[in-house]
Amino acid sequence: MNIFRTKSIEQSISDADEPGRKLKRSLSTWDLMIMGVAVAVGAGIFSVGAKAAANFAGPAVTISFAVAAVTCALAIMCYAEFATAIPVAGSAYVFTYATMGEVLAWIIGWNLILELFTAAAVIAKYWGIYLSKVFALMGVDMPPSISIGGVDLFWGAFLIVAIFTVLLVLGTKLSARVGNIFTIIKIGVVLFVIVVGFSYVKFANYAPFVPASEPTAHGAGTDVMKQSFFGFLTGAVPAQYGTLGIFAGAALVFFAFIGFDVVATSAEEVKNPQKTLPRGIFGGLALVTFLYILVSLALTGMVSYKDLAAAENPTLTTAFEAVGNTDAAKVIAFGSLVGLTTVIMVLLMGLARVVMAMSRDGLLPRSLSKTSEKRATPARLQIICGAAVALVAGLTNVDLLEEMINIGTLSAFVMVSLGILVLRKKRPDLKPAFRVPFGKVVPWISAVLCLYLMTNLAVETWIFFGIWLAIGMAIYFAYGRRHSRLNEKFAAAKASVSGTVNEASDEDEDSFSKV
């Protein structure tokens, strides 16, 4: 049993052209760039930064965003090199399969499903809640949930997931065009927030830029499950602010950068991927980082981080209300709704592409990887993914698992960063269109940074992550390992060798009997 068997790059590219399981190449550099912005610039830009400033970093949340952006950029460089060398659907899963073997590829694919599924469900639920807020601002009472048989149903999640599932079934290019329109609108909203926010900035609010470290409000007796895994391992008393607060803030705001790895899952649907993928991914990341830093500077300049910390659930709206501009709340609510809309679309697409890649390899049922003849989209799989996301978002308290999104993404980033080193050693003959600069240095720094950010996540997140991995390994050994197409090939090769040996033995016996 060889669970570390690898799948060749040539075989991955060949499988992508398999009739009935082939995707259509229709996306351009602009589509990819907008897709990156679409999945990254969501409601997080209006809320995550405020939480990080209030509870972890203070005005230095700008540095937290910069650290998260650099970490993401380093990992995305590795993604870009891989994607130009292996331009097929599946992202980190496919890259790991080609370098580190099947069992690690399964783990990464399983973690990507965790990231994309949880993110899509959490954000779909928030979309419904923000929709109710927009209606409330218009004077219409529209509760985010309705009770059916004693169960709260968040109807908005069902609505938005259904709409984008239909669009994705109809075609990737069509859904990309719809996403482009929404993305341009929300960029306009973000620019409005930045311009208006800077008109209220007081430089006194930036001091101290890096607040001195202090114990958390709960003191030494704080819930162990809620403290960072790093603090748990080192025995440090839970604290906030200071240098460590900047990194804790970076671990939180990293949520605002997830999605650029999702863009890599569309590699099989990109025209001229060797040039288009790097340009699209890095262009989107640069624009998003620029917007995030400006928003964080406006936020912490408008009000003191202490005022944000005093709020029960600090958001950008909290800052505008503190300076007396309640009208901005309407714009922010609308911007959040539009922002979440495109995020859901890209996550649903990415989820289906990862599952499709795994099923095409036999690690999940092969029937899931079939594409429609007319539109060349995985229609059946897209509908299954959409239905599952809608049910979880609409019927469960899925927002408790928010940090699972970050740990799933970061674990994939670690493997991709290390995978580049393995790929270069195993296949020095490959000449990808994009190559990570500075040799081995950048991949190692990327892996270490991602791993460190993972340790800044809560202990309970690591426990849930361990449970998820255990479930995944059980599925792999019960189904995936036996049904893997590589397993079929190894079995066939073994049978062929055995047959040859047996024939040779029979010939020897015949020769001996004649003598």
C-alpha positions as CSV (number, residue, x, y, z in Angstrom):
1,M,0.0,0.0,0.0
2,N,1.7,3.2,-1.2
3,I,-0.2,6.1,0.2
4,F,2.6,8.5,-0.9
5,R,2.3,7.7,-4.6
6,T,2.3,10.8,-6.8
7,K,0.4,11.7,-9.9
8,S,2.6,12.9,-12.7
9,I,2.0,16.4,-14.1
10,E,1.5,15.0,-17.6
11,Q,-1.2,12.7,-16.3
12,S,-3.0,15.6,-14.5
13,I,-3.0,17.7,-17.7
14,S,-4.2,14.7,-19.7
15,D,-7.0,14.0,-17.3
16,A,-8.2,17.6,-17.6
17,D,-8.9,16.8,-21.3
18,E,-10.9,13.7,-20.5
19,P,-14.2,13.7,-22.5
20,G,-17.2,14.4,-20.3
21,R,-15.0,15.8,-17.5
22,K,-13.5,18.8,-19.3
23,L,-14.0,22.5,-18.5
24,K,-14.1,25.3,-21.0
25,R,-11.3,27.9,-21.1
26,S,-13.1,31.3,-21.2
27,L,-11.6,33.5,-18.4
28,S,-9.2,36.4,-19.1
29,T,-6.7,38.4,-16.9
30,W,-9.4,40.9,-16.1
31,D,-11.8,38.2,-15.1
32,L,-9.2,36.7,-12.7
33,M,-8.2,40.0,-11.2
34,I,-11.9,40.9,-10.6
35,M,-12.5,37.4,-9.3
36,G,-9.7,37.9,-6.7
37,V,-11.1,41.3,-5.6
38,A,-14.7,39.8,-5.7
39,V,-13.8,37.0,-3.2
40,A,-11.6,39.1,-0.9
41,V,-13.4,42.4,-0.7
42,G,-16.5,41.4,1.2
43,A,-18.2,42.4,4.5
44,G,-14.8,41.6,6.1
45,I,-13.4,45.0,5.1
46,F,-16.2,46.6,7.1
47,S,-15.9,44.5,10.2
48,V,-12.8,42.4,10.6
49,G,-10.4,45.4,10.7
50,A,-12.5,47.0,13.4
51,K,-12.4,43.9,15.5
52,A,-8.7,43.5,15.1
53,A,-8.0,47.1,16.0
54,A,-10.3,46.9,19.1
55,N,-9.2,43.6,20.5
56,F,-5.6,43.0,19.3
57,A,-3.6,45.7,17.6
58,G,-5.0,49.2,18.0
59,P,-3.9,51.6,15.3
60,A,-1.2,49.1,14.4
61,V,-3.9,47.1,12.7
62,T,-2.5,48.7,9.5
63,I,0.6,46.7,10.2
64,S,-1.5,43.6,10.8
65,F,-3.0,44.0,7.3
66,A,0.4,44.5,5.9
67,V,1.7,41.3,7.6
68,A,-1.3,39.3,6.4
69,A,-0.9,40.7,2.8
70,V,2.8,39.8,2.7
71,T,2.1,36.3,4.0
72,C,-0.6,35.9,1.4
73,A,1.6,37.4,-1.4
74,L,4.5,34.9,-0.6
75,A,2.1,32.0,-0.7
76,I,0.4,33.2,-3.8
77,M,3.8,33.4,-5.6
78,C,4.1,29.7,-4.9
79,Y,0.5,29.1,-6.2
80,A,1.4,31.1,-9.4
81,E,4.4,29.0,-10.1
82,F,2.5,25.8,-9.6
83,A,-0.6,27.0,-11.6
84,T,1.6,27.9,-14.6
85,A,3.3,24.5,-14.4
86,I,0.1,22.5,-13.8
87,P,-2.8,24.6,-15.2
88,V,-5.7,22.3,-14.1
89,A,-8.6,22.6,-11.7
90,G,-8.0,21.7,-8.0
91,S,-5.4,24.2,-6.9
92,A,-3.4,23.1,-3.8
93,Y,-4.8,19.6,-4.0
94,V,-3.4,19.0,-7.5
95,F,-0.1,20.6,-6.7
96,T,0.4,18.4,-3.6
97,Y,-0.6,15.3,-5.5
98,A,2.2,16.0,-8.0
99,T,4.8,16.5,-5.4
100,M,4.2,15.0,-1.9
101,G,1.9,12.1,-2.6
102,E,-1.7,11.0,-2.5
103,V,-2.4,11.0,1.3
104,L,-1.1,14.5,1.7
105,A,-3.0,15.6,-1.4
106,W,-6.2,14.2,0.2
107,I,-5.5,16.1,3.4
108,I,-5.1,19.3,1.5
109,G,-8.1,18.7,-0.7
110,W,-10.1,17.9,2.5
111,N,-8.9,21.1,4.1
112,L,-9.8,23.1,1.0
113,I,-13.3,21.7,1.2
114,L,-13.4,22.8,4.8
115,E,-12.3,26.3,3.9
116,L,-14.6,26.8,0.9
117,F,-17.6,25.1,2.3
118,T,-17.5,26.8,5.7
119,A,-16.7,30.2,4.2
120,A,-19.6,29.9,1.7
121,A,-22.0,28.8,4.4
122,V,-20.9,31.5,7.0
123,I,-21.0,34.3,4.4
124,A,-24.4,33.2,2.9
125,K,-25.9,33.4,6.4
126,Y,-24.4,36.9,6.9
127,W,-25.7,37.9,3.5
128,G,-29.3,37.2,4.7
129,I,-28.7,39.2,7.9
130,Y,-27.3,42.2,6.0
131,L,-30.2,42.0,3.6
132,S,-32.6,42.4,6.6
133,K,-30.5,45.4,7.7
134,V,-30.8,47.1,4.3
135,F,-34.6,46.5,4.4
136,A,-34.7,48.0,7.9
137,L,-32.8,51.1,6.8
138,M,-35.5,51.5,4.1
139,G,-38.2,51.2,6.7
140,V,-39.2,47.7,5.8
141,D,-39.4,45.0,8.6
142,M,-37.9,41.9,7.1
143,P,-36.6,39.4,9.7
144,P,-33.5,37.5,8.7
145,S,-35.0,34.2,9.8
146,I,-38.4,32.6,10.0
147,S,-39.5,29.8,12.4
148,I,-40.7,26.5,10.8
149,G,-41.6,23.8,13.2
150,G,-39.5,25.3,15.9
151,V,-36.5,25.6,13.7
152,D,-35.1,29.0,12.6
153,L,-34.6,29.1,8.9
154,F,-32.3,31.9,7.5
155,W,-34.1,32.3,4.2
156,G,-31.7,34.8,2.7
157,A,-28.9,32.1,2.6
158,F,-31.2,29.8,0.5
159,L,-32.0,32.7,-1.8
160,I,-28.5,33.9,-2.6
161,V,-27.0,30.4,-2.9
162,A,-29.7,29.3,-5.2
163,I,-29.2,32.3,-7.5
164,F,-25.5,31.8,-7.9
165,T,-25.7,28.0,-8.2
166,V,-28.0,28.5,-11.2
167,L,-25.6,31.1,-12.7
168,L,-22.6,28.8,-12.2
169,V,-24.4,25.9,-13.8
170,L,-25.2,28.1,-16.8
171,G,-21.6,29.0,-17.3
172,T,-18.4,30.3,-15.7
173,K,-18.1,33.3,-18.1
174,L,-21.7,34.3,-17.4
175,S,-21.3,34.2,-13.7
176,A,-18.0,36.1,-14.0
177,R,-19.8,38.9,-15.9
178,V,-22.4,39.2,-13.2
179,G,-19.7,39.2,-10.6
180,N,-17.8,41.9,-12.4
181,I,-20.7,44.3,-12.1
182,F,-21.2,43.7,-8.4
183,T,-17.4,44.0,-7.8
184,I,-17.2,47.4,-9.5
185,I,-20.1,48.6,-7.4
186,K,-18.5,47.5,-4.1
187,I,-15.2,49.0,-5.0
188,G,-17.0,52.3,-5.5
189,V,-18.6,51.9,-2.0
190,V,-15.2,51.2,-0.4
191,L,-13.7,54.3,-2.0
192,F,-16.7,56.3,-0.7
193,V,-16.0,55.0,2.8
194,I,-12.3,55.9,2.5
195,V,-12.9,59.4,1.3
196,V,-15.6,60.2,3.9
197,G,-13.6,58.5,6.6
198,F,-10.5,60.5,6.1
199,S,-12.5,63.7,6.4
200,Y,-13.0,62.8,10.1
201,V,-9.4,61.7,10.9
202,K,-7.7,63.1,14.0
203,F,-4.0,62.3,14.2
204,A,-4.2,62.1,18.0
205,N,-6.2,58.8,17.6
206,Y,-3.1,57.2,16.1
207,A,-1.2,57.6,19.3
208,P,0.1,55.2,20.6
209,F,0.4,53.5,17.3
210,V,1.4,50.2,19.0
211,P,-0.4,50.2,22.3
212,A,1.5,48.6,25.2
213,S,0.6,44.9,25.9
214,E,-1.9,44.4,28.6
215,P,-3.9,41.4,30.0
216,T,-7.2,40.6,28.3
217,A,-10.3,41.8,30.0
218,H,-11.0,38.3,31.3
219,G,-7.6,38.2,33.1
220,A,-5.6,35.1,33.8
221,G,-8.7,33.0,34.2
222,T,-9.9,33.5,30.7
223,D,-11.3,30.5,28.8
224,V,-8.4,28.3,27.7
225,M,-10.4,27.2,24.6
226,K,-10.6,30.8,23.4
227,Q,-6.9,31.7,23.8
228,S,-4.4,31.4,21.0
229,F,-2.7,28.0,20.5
230,F,0.6,29.7,20.7
231,G,-0.3,31.1,24.1
232,F,-1.5,27.7,25.2
233,L,1.8,26.0,24.2
234,T,4.0,28.7,25.8
235,G,1.9,29.1,28.9
236,A,1.7,32.9,28.4
237,V,-1.0,34.8,30.2
238,P,-3.6,35.9,27.6
239,A,-2.8,39.4,26.6
240,Q,-3.8,42.0,23.9
241,Y,-2.0,44.7,22.0
242,G,1.8,45.0,21.8
243,T,3.9,43.2,19.2
244,L,2.2,39.9,19.7
245,G,-1.1,41.7,19.3
246,I,-0.1,42.8,15.8
247,F,0.4,39.2,14.8
248,A,-2.8,38.0,16.5
249,G,-4.5,40.8,14.5
250,A,-2.9,39.6,11.4
251,A,-4.2,36.0,12.0
252,L,-7.7,37.5,12.3
253,V,-7.6,39.9,9.3
254,F,-6.1,37.1,7.2
255,F,-9.7,36.2,6.8
256,A,-10.0,39.2,4.6
257,F,-7.4,37.8,2.2
258,I,-8.7,34.3,1.7
259,G,-9.9,33.7,-1.8
260,F,-6.8,34.3,-3.9
261,D,-6.1,30.6,-3.6
262,V,-9.6,30.1,-4.9
263,V,-8.7,31.9,-8.1
264,A,-6.0,29.3,-8.7
265,T,-8.8,26.6,-8.7
266,S,-10.0,28.2,-12.0
267,A,-6.7,27.5,-13.8
268,E,-8.4,25.0,-16.1
269,E,-10.9,27.6,-17.3
270,V,-8.4,30.3,-18.1
271,K,-7.2,31.4,-21.5
272,N,-3.4,31.3,-21.9
273,P,-3.0,30.3,-18.2
274,Q,0.9,30.7,-18.2
275,K,0.5,34.5,-18.5
276,T,-3.0,35.1,-17.4
277,L,-2.9,33.5,-14.0
278,P,0.1,35.4,-12.5
279,R,-1.1,38.7,-13.8
280,G,-4.7,38.2,-12.6
281,I,-3.8,37.0,-9.1
282,F,-1.2,39.6,-8.3
283,G,-3.2,42.4,-9.8
284,G,-6.1,41.6,-7.6
285,L,-4.0,41.1,-4.5
286,A,-2.3,44.5,-5.0
287,L,-5.6,46.3,-5.4
288,V,-7.1,44.6,-2.3
289,T,-4.1,45.3,-0.1
290,F,-4.2,49.0,-1.1
291,L,-7.9,49.3,-0.2
292,Y,-7.5,47.5,3.1
293,I,-4.7,49.7,4.3
294,L,-6.5,52.8,3.4
295,V,-9.7,51.6,5.2
296,S,-7.7,50.6,8.3
297,L,-6.0,54.1,8.4
298,A,-9.4,55.8,8.1
299,L,-11.0,53.6,10.7
300,T,-8.3,54.1,13.4
301,G,-7.9,57.8,12.6
302,M,-11.7,58.5,13.0
303,V,-12.0,57.1,16.5
304,S,-9.7,55.9,19.3
305,Y,-9.2,52.1,19.3
306,K,-10.4,52.3,22.9
307,D,-13.8,53.4,21.7
308,L,-13.9,50.5,19.3
309,A,-13.0,48.1,22.1
310,A,-15.9,49.5,24.2
311,A,-18.4,48.4,21.6
312,E,-19.9,44.9,21.9
313,N,-19.4,44.1,18.2
314,P,-17.2,46.9,16.6
315,T,-17.5,47.5,12.9
316,L,-16.8,50.4,10.5
317,T,-20.4,51.6,11.2
318,T,-19.4,52.0,14.9
319,A,-16.7,54.5,13.9
320,F,-19.1,56.5,11.7
321,E,-21.8,56.6,14.4
322,A,-19.1,57.8,16.9
323,V,-18.4,60.8,14.7
324,G,-22.1,61.5,14.2
325,N,-22.5,60.4,10.6
326,T,-25.3,57.9,10.7
327,D,-26.1,58.3,7.0
328,A,-22.9,56.4,6.2
329,A,-24.4,53.4,8.0
330,K,-26.8,53.0,5.0
331,V,-23.9,53.1,2.5
332,I,-21.9,50.6,4.6
333,A,-24.9,48.2,5.0
334,F,-25.4,48.3,1.2
335,G,-21.7,47.9,0.5
336,S,-21.6,44.9,2.9
337,L,-24.5,43.3,1.1
338,V,-23.0,43.8,-2.4
339,G,-19.6,42.7,-1.1
340,L,-20.8,39.4,0.3
341,T,-22.7,38.7,-2.9
342,T,-19.7,38.1,-5.1
343,V,-17.7,36.3,-2.4
344,I,-20.4,33.6,-2.2
345,M,-20.3,33.2,-6.0
346,V,-16.5,32.6,-6.1
347,L,-16.5,30.3,-3.1
348,L,-19.3,28.1,-4.6
349,M,-17.3,27.9,-7.8
350,G,-14.1,27.0,-6.0
351,L,-15.7,24.4,-3.9
352,A,-17.1,22.6,-6.9
353,R,-13.8,22.7,-8.7
354,V,-11.8,21.2,-5.8
355,V,-14.4,18.3,-5.3
356,M,-14.4,17.8,-9.1
357,A,-10.6,17.4,-9.2
358,M,-10.7,14.9,-6.3
359,S,-13.5,12.9,-7.8
360,R,-11.8,12.9,-11.2
361,D,-8.9,11.1,-9.5
362,G,-11.3,8.6,-7.9
363,L,-10.7,9.8,-4.3
364,L,-14.4,10.8,-4.3
365,P,-17.1,9.1,-6.4
366,R,-16.2,9.6,-10.1
367,S,-19.7,10.4,-11.1
368,L,-19.3,13.8,-9.4
369,S,-16.7,15.0,-12.0
370,K,-19.0,14.8,-15.0
371,T,-19.6,18.0,-16.9
372,S,-22.6,19.0,-19.0
373,E,-22.1,18.6,-22.8
374,K,-23.7,22.0,-23.7
375,R,-22.0,24.3,-21.2
376,A,-19.0,22.3,-20.0
377,T,-19.7,23.0,-16.3
378,P,-20.0,20.4,-13.5
379,A,-23.7,21.1,-13.3
380,R,-24.6,18.1,-11.1
381,L,-21.8,18.7,-8.6
382,Q,-22.5,22.5,-8.5
383,I,-26.1,21.8,-7.6
384,I,-25.0,19.3,-4.8
385,C,-22.5,21.8,-3.4
386,G,-25.1,24.6,-3.5
387,A,-27.8,22.5,-1.8
388,A,-25.3,21.5,1.0
389,V,-24.1,25.0,1.6
390,A,-27.7,26.4,1.6
391,L,-28.9,23.8,4.2
392,V,-26.0,24.3,6.6
393,A,-26.1,28.1,6.3
394,G,-29.9,28.3,6.6
395,L,-30.4,25.8,9.4
396,T,-27.3,25.7,11.6
397,N,-25.2,28.0,13.8
398,V,-22.3,27.8,11.3
399,D,-20.8,31.1,12.3
400,L,-19.2,29.4,15.3
401,L,-16.8,27.9,12.9
402,E,-15.5,31.1,11.4
403,E,-11.9,30.5,12.3
404,M,-12.0,27.1,10.6
405,I,-11.9,29.1,7.3
406,N,-8.5,30.6,8.2
407,I,-6.9,27.3,9.4
408,G,-8.0,25.4,6.3
409,T,-6.5,28.1,4.1
410,L,-3.3,28.5,6.0
411,S,-2.7,24.7,6.1
412,A,-3.0,24.7,2.3
413,F,-0.6,27.6,2.0
414,V,2.0,25.7,4.0
415,M,1.8,22.7,1.8
416,V,2.0,24.6,-1.4
417,S,5.0,26.6,-0.2
418,L,6.9,23.5,0.7
419,G,5.6,21.7,-2.4
420,I,7.4,24.2,-4.7
421,L,10.7,23.1,-3.2
422,V,9.8,19.4,-3.9
423,L,8.6,20.2,-7.5
424,R,11.8,21.9,-8.4
425,K,13.9,19.0,-7.1
426,K,11.8,16.3,-8.8
427,R,11.2,18.1,-12.1
428,P,14.1,20.5,-12.8
429,D,13.1,20.2,-16.5
430,L,9.9,22.2,-16.0
431,K,10.0,25.8,-17.1
432,P,6.9,27.5,-15.7
433,A,6.0,31.0,-17.0
434,F,6.3,32.4,-13.4
435,R,9.0,31.4,-10.9
436,V,9.2,32.4,-7.3
437,P,12.2,34.7,-6.9
438,F,15.2,34.2,-4.5
439,G,15.4,30.5,-4.8
440,K,14.4,28.5,-1.7
441,V,14.2,31.6,0.6
442,V,10.6,32.8,-0.3
443,P,8.9,29.4,-0.1
444,W,10.5,28.7,3.4
445,I,9.5,32.1,4.7
446,S,6.0,31.6,3.4
447,A,5.6,28.3,5.1
448,V,7.0,29.5,8.4
449,L,4.8,32.7,8.4
450,C,1.6,30.7,7.6
451,L,2.4,28.1,10.3
452,Y,3.0,30.9,12.8
453,L,-0.3,32.6,11.9
454,M,-2.0,29.2,12.4
455,T,-0.7,29.0,16.0
456,N,-2.3,32.4,16.7
457,L,-5.8,30.9,16.1
458,A,-7.8,29.7,19.1
459,V,-7.3,26.3,20.8
460,E,-10.9,25.3,20.1
461,T,-10.2,25.9,16.4
462,W,-7.3,23.5,16.5
463,I,-9.5,20.9,18.2
464,F,-12.2,21.2,15.6
465,F,-9.5,21.1,12.9
466,G,-8.1,17.8,14.4
467,I,-11.7,16.3,14.4
468,W,-12.1,17.4,10.7
469,L,-8.8,15.7,9.8
470,A,-9.7,12.5,11.6
471,I,-13.0,12.3,9.7
472,G,-11.1,13.0,6.4
473,M,-8.6,10.2,7.1
474,A,-11.3,7.8,7.9
475,I,-13.0,8.5,4.6
476,Y,-9.7,8.2,2.7
477,F,-8.8,4.8,4.1
478,A,-12.4,3.5,3.8
479,Y,-13.0,4.8,0.2
480,G,-10.5,7.0,-1.4
481,R,-7.4,4.8,-1.2
482,R,-9.1,1.8,-2.7
483,H,-11.0,3.7,-5.5
484,S,-8.1,6.0,-6.5
485,R,-7.3,5.8,-10.2
486,L,-3.6,5.5,-9.3
487,N,-4.5,2.5,-7.2
488,E,-6.1,1.0,-10.2
489,K,-3.0,1.6,-12.3
490,F,-0.7,0.2,-9.6
491,A,-2.9,-2.9,-9.3
492,A,-3.0,-3.3,-13.1
493,A,0.8,-2.9,-13.3
494,K,1.3,-5.4,-10.5
495,A,-1.0,-7.9,-12.2
496,S,0.8,-7.4,-15.5
497,V,4.2,-8.1,-13.8
498,S,2.8,-11.1,-11.9
499,G,1.4,-12.5,-15.2
500,T,4.7,-12.1,-16.9
501,V,6.5,-13.9,-14.1
502,N,4.0,-16.7,-14.1
503,E,4.3,-17.1,-17.8
504,A,8.1,-17.2,-17.5
505,S,7.8,-19.9,-14.7
506,D,5.5,-22.0,-16.9
507,E,8.0,-21.8,-19.8
508,D,10.8,-22.9,-17.5
509,E,8.8,-25.9,-16.2
510,D,8.0,-26.9,-19.8
511,S,11.6,-26.7,-20.8
512,F,12.6,-28.7,-17.8
513,S,10.0,-31.4,-18.5
514,K,11.3,-31.7,-22.1
515,V,14.8,-32.2,-20.8
